[in-house]
């Protein structure tokens, strides 16, 4: 989809034509100009030069609560997008890059390396694809999380443009849009300066630089203390509660002592409200294993006893390899 192109095609038409076209995309969630109420000539021109088709393959999980779409881009590259249907809301997990340069040891996307950044429209289309589908059930997209393939802070401009499109065109509140980062400090700072109400999520996964450096190579460039300073600054500028993501890896970062260490670290370094989101590891081709349920429970208890709010992430999409960190080219 090419919004600029659509505007260009309609620039000599009366203004309401463009409104009609935008409504067709963002209110009707149409995928074929023929079904719009534009004039015959315009429909033909738009179909020829600015098609709304999204080339994708969809896989539903057995419980029908989540689905993964593999979207094929104009250059043939493939990205993945996940729909999660909660009781009261639908969340789309979007990719921001084809592949990812961060090479986190536990993540499947990291293994495929980095191919290219996505454009804002390629990010937008991921949500539009599912919005079209949800419309058939009288539902809509309520939340967006930038937690698919890629590191959003390394594609900052396009991610910001996409977030704005979600917000202004798809009418998804800024507070319903979350951006997750492995801790790219310049990106966190830029996001704070945007002065928008987006949620920031930080993938921490370890309470010390030594361990984090083994799991996430980027930690050699940006140290935990400096990242948490930038996050504190984000909280003070936006007033938003920050999400600290922590995957529990069996025998690696899931002991009670590490929970205490994590609580101490966050309480001393983070100025402002935050919550730790404990993530069960989804197996990929790596040496890591998920922690047992009992270990997850005791880690959570230990955090809470040490005055840190913690939640456990509900798992979606495992049967379709659409769960966190399982997205990759097959
Ligand atoms: N690059 C960004 C966003 C993409 S990953 C970031 O690092 O935050 C979204 C989340 O899924 C991150 O917290 C990431 O660490 C986590 N993740 C990666 N692989 C995973 C796996 N196999 N199981 C569970 N979570 C995983």
Boltz pocket constraint, residues with backbone or C-beta under 6 A from the ligand:
constraints:
  - pocket:
      binder: B
      contacts: [[A, 104], [A, 106], [A, 107], [A, 108], [A, 146], [A, 147], [A, 148], [A, 149], [A, 150], [A, 151], [A, 152], [A, 180], [A, 181], [A, 182], [A, 201], [A, 202], [A, 203], [A, 245], [A, 247], [A, 279], [A, 280], [A, 281], [A, 282], [A, 283], [A, 284], [A, 323], [A, 324], [A, 325], [A, 326]]
      max_distance: 6.0
